[in-house]
């Protein structure tokens, strides 16, 4: 399992990041300064470090310098209120992999975390998922119901993939737009509703109408248990 180390001295932000990264399935450790952060990484090497720059004793720049001095190639994602071009260039030049200025969007933060990990780790998702009467072949972009092929468009399958790989989690319409239309012009939120309605018609036959639930009028979630094969 991917292990992420957070070095951030603001308690509320540290707690928020730990909560959301844990929810995404990562193991997370957090410290409030560079000195205990380096010690934590030495004791249990992280797959990625989320690093604040403005720390009380050993700041983020010095943490990066120390890690790269000993030829540690762990990916480093800098978070800071210091958004000047000079600071950005310095952080990246020292060896940081990405740099995000506070305040920031949590969705953007999570997307950048995943982008960094995709670059440095092989994909760990299984090729097939089972859920109720459904079988999802993630490699061939196909879904079967009782072993009968369900004809889904690529966009519909992408929405399904987001939902089934996080069963029980509510995804807002905005989040689905960000993840399913990442490379296209962003549609309206109503477009998400239309695609979900089409998916429900294709997947449901009366007995499984709750497989995609509407939550609070704001988003959608996959309600069935999912088994990896």
C-alpha positions in Angstrom: 0.0 0.0 0.0 1.3 3.5 -0.9 2.7 5.3 2.2 2.5 9.1 2.3 4.3 11.3 4.8 2.9 14.8 5.5 5.2 17.4 7.0 2.9 20.4 7.9 2.8 22.5 11.0 -0.8 23.8 10.6 -2.9 21.4 12.7 -6.2 21.9 10.9 -4.7 21.5 7.4 -2.6 18.5 8.5 -5.7 16.8 9.9 -7.7 17.5 6.7 -4.9 16.1 4.5 -4.5 13.0 6.6 -8.3 12.4 6.6 -8.7 12.7 2.8 -5.6 10.7 1.9 -6.5 7.9 4.3 -10.0 7.9 2.7 -8.4 7.4 -0.7 -6.7 4.2 0.6 -3.2 5.5 1.4 -1.4 4.9 4.6 -0.5 8.3 6.1 1.9 9.5 8.7 2.2 13.2 9.7 4.6 15.4 11.6 4.8 19.1 12.3 8.4 19.9 11.4 11.3 18.9 9.2 13.4 17.3 11.9 10.8 14.7 13.0 9.7 14.4 9.4 13.2 13.3 8.3 13.3 10.9 11.2 9.9 9.4 10.3 11.0 8.9 6.7 14.2 7.2 7.8 12.2 4.9 10.1 9.5 4.1 7.5 10.4 5.3 4.0 7.5 7.1 2.3 6.5 6.7 -1.3 5.7 10.4 -1.4 6.3 13.4 0.9 3.9 16.3 1.2 6.0 19.1 2.5 5.2 22.6 3.8 7.9 25.2 3.3 7.4 27.4 6.3 8.2 25.1 9.2 9.4 26.2 12.7 12.8 24.6 12.9 13.9 22.9 9.7 12.1 24.5 6.8 11.0 22.7 3.6 13.9 23.9 1.4 16.4 22.4 3.9 14.4 19.1 4.1 14.6 18.8 0.3 18.3 19.6 0.3 19.0 17.0 2.9 17.0 14.3 1.1 18.6 15.0 -2.2 22.1 15.2 -0.6 21.9 11.6 0.4 20.5 10.7 -3.0 17.0 9.9 -1.8 14.7 10.1 -4.8 11.4 10.0 -2.9 8.8 12.3 -4.7 8.3 15.6 -2.9 5.1 17.7 -3.2 5.6 21.1 -1.8 2.7 23.1 -0.2 3.3 26.7 0.8 1.8 30.2 1.2 4.9 31.5 -0.5 3.8 31.7 -4.2 6.5 33.9 -5.7 8.2 32.8 -8.9 11.5 32.8 -7.1 10.3 30.4 -4.4 8.7 28.1 -7.0 11.9 27.9 -9.1 14.0 27.4 -6.0 11.8 24.5 -4.7 11.7 22.8 -8.1 15.4 23.3 -8.7 16.3 21.7 -5.3 14.4 18.6 -6.4 10.8 19.0 -5.6 8.4 17.2 -8.0 5.5 19.6 -7.7 4.6 22.8 -6.0 1.1 24.1 -4.9 0.3 27.4 -3.3 -2.0 27.9 -0.4 -5.0 28.2 -0.2 -5.7 25.4 -2.7 -8.4 23.2 -3.9 -8.5 19.8 -2.3 -9.6 18.2 -5.5 -6.6 19.7 -7.3 -4.3 18.5 -4.4 -5.6 14.9 -4.8 -5.3 15.0 -8.5 -1.7 16.1 -8.3 -0.9 13.5 -5.7 -2.3 10.8 -8.1 -0.4 12.3 -11.1 2.9 12.1 -9.2 2.3 8.5 -8.1 1.3 7.5 -11.6 4.7 8.7 -12.8 6.7 6.8 -10.2 4.6 3.7 -9.5 3.0 1.1 -11.7 -0.7 1.0 -11.7 -2.0 -1.2 -8.8 -5.6 -1.5 -9.9 -6.8 -5.1 -10.7 -7.9 -5.8 -14.2 -11.3 -7.1 -13.1 -13.8 -6.1 -10.5 -16.9 -8.0 -9.4 -19.9 -6.3 -7.9 -23.3 -7.9 -7.4 -24.4 -9.2 -10.9 -21.7 -7.1 -12.6 -18.2 -7.9 -13.9 -16.0 -4.9 -14.9 -13.1 -5.5 -17.2 -11.0 -2.4 -16.6 -8.4 -3.4 -19.3 -10.9 -3.8 -22.1 -13.3 -1.1 -20.9 -16.2 -3.5 -20.8 -19.0 -4.2 -18.2 -21.0 -7.4 -18.1 -24.3 -8.1 -16.2 -24.9 -11.8 -15.5 -22.1 -12.3 -18.2 -24.1 -10.4 -20.8 -22.2 -7.4 -22.3 -23.6 -4.0 -21.4 -23.0 -1.5 -24.2 -21.5 1.6 -22.6 -19.8 4.5 -24.2 -16.2 5.4 -23.2 -17.5 8.3 -21.1 -20.1 6.1 -19.3 -17.4 3.5 -18.6 -15.1 6.2 -17.2 -17.9 7.4 -14.8 -18.5 3.8 -13.8 -14.8 3.2 -13.2 -14.7 6.2 -10.8 -17.7 5.0 -8.9 -16.8 1.3 -8.6 -13.2 1.8 -7.6 -14.5 3.9 -4.6 -17.6 1.9 -3.5 -19.7 3.7 -0.9 -18.1 7.0 -1.5 -20.2 10.0 -2.7 -18.7 11.8 -5.7 -20.0 15.3 -6.3 -21.0 16.3 -9.9 -18.1 18.7 -9.9 -15.7 15.9 -9.0 -17.0 13.6 -11.7 -16.6 16.4 -14.3 -13.0 16.9 -13.2 -12.1 13.2 -13.4 -14.2 12.0 -16.3 -13.8 15.0 -18.6 -10.2 15.9 -17.7 -9.0 16.2 -21.3 -12.1 17.9 -22.8 -13.9 21.1 -22.5 -15.8 20.9 -19.2 -19.5 20.2 -19.6 -22.3 21.5 -17.4 -23.2 19.6 -14.2 -26.5 18.6 -15.9 -24.5 16.6 -18.4 -23.3 14.4 -15.6 -27.0 13.7 -14.6 -27.8 12.7 -18.2 -24.9 10.3 -18.4 -25.8 8.7 -15.0 -29.4 8.4 -16.1 -28.3 6.6 -19.2 -26.1 4.3 -17.1 -29.0 3.4 -14.8 -31.2 2.5 -17.8 -28.4 0.2 -19.1 -27.5 -1.4 -15.8 -30.8 -1.8 -14.1 -33.6 -4.3 -14.8 -35.8 -3.7 -11.7 -33.9 -5.6 -9.1 -30.7 -3.5 -9.0 -32.1 0.0 -9.3 -30.0 1.2 -6.3 -26.6 0.3 -7.7 -26.0 4.0 -8.4 -27.6 6.1 -5.7 -28.2 9.9 -5.7 -26.9 11.4 -2.5 -28.5 14.6 -1.2 -29.1 15.8 -4.7 -25.4 16.7 -4.9 -23.7 13.6 -6.1 -23.6 9.8 -6.8 -22.2 6.7 -5.2 -21.9 3.0 -6.1 -23.9 1.1 -3.4 -22.9 -2.5 -4.0 -19.8 -4.2 -2.5 -16.9 -4.6 -4.9 -14.5 -7.6 -5.0 -11.1 -7.4 -6.6 -10.0 -10.4 -8.7 
